[in-house]
Amino acid sequence: MTLPTAADIRLNLEHVREAIAAAARSAGRRSEEVRLVAVSKRQPAELIAAAVAAGQRDFGESTAQEALPKIERFRADGLCWHFIGHLQSNKARFIPGHFAWLHSLDSLALALRLSRQQAPHEQALETLIEVNIARTSFRYGATAEALAPLVEQLLEAAVPGIRLRGLMAIAPHPATEAELRAAFATVRTLRDECRQQFGLPDFTELSMGMSEDFVPAIREGATMVRVGTAIFGARS
Ligand SMILES: *Cc1c(COP(=O)(O)O)cnc(C)c1O
């Protein structure tokens, strides 16, 4: 398999940005309301460099082991890194100071671990709770029923250095367009309910939508889309 060239990456990014803008427009939203997270997991640093040269700032990675050397390499570029994979508690020490966003909080225990790793002067970790809407046992995240109790626990514990910002979800697959929209709408409703029930003005974010389904996700209110293949091509 040959790697895409820097020109390919630039063009792919342009197409994805145009598709995001069109989806936002058709939903009566502004394209600036949707942040594009370029998922660079299992992609070489050269392709990240090409995306940076094309103006991309937000990148997503799923394992700390793979991400840390990349983050180090691009330190001077001041990029914004998002941890989007499942995070085991014993890996929590790799997140603060390296990643600005965590998309996959799923327990109080993990929040406490992360908090202990935060240096006092460090910027708070912008955190999304992952919800499991696919209802398959091999998926991570809190079920819809477990979400409000988890938010309540997190607020009661008042975990320092962790700022709750919204929800992340992975859509069920395979799914029809109608099923995808229904799933994404469910996540939006859950966010709205949490925000209201717990009086959280900053609980605004919805990380949902990947290469195959970011258009319906944006129609249903996604504020962050996590796009890998459509930008970088197939992963190694
Ligand atoms: C890999 C991954 C993505 C990107 O998937 P693509 O289909 O390549 O766009 C998005 N979100 C999560 C959680 C991922 O693990």
The ligand as a Gaussian input file, in Angstrom:
#p B3LYP/6-31G(d) Opt

LIG

0 1
 C      -10.559000       5.204000      14.608000
 C      -11.617000       6.039000      15.237000
 C      -12.255000       7.075000      14.517000
 C      -11.975000       7.381000      13.052000
 O      -12.580000       6.423000      12.225000
 P      -12.618000       6.587000      10.630000
 O      -13.682000       5.651000      10.218000
 O      -11.269000       6.232000      10.134000
 O      -12.969000       8.011000      10.331000
 C      -13.187000       7.839000      15.185000
 N      -13.486000       7.618000      16.489000
 C      -12.909000       6.644000      17.200000
 C      -13.304000       6.455000      18.622000
 C      -11.961000       5.826000      16.602000
 O      -11.402000       4.842000      17.325000

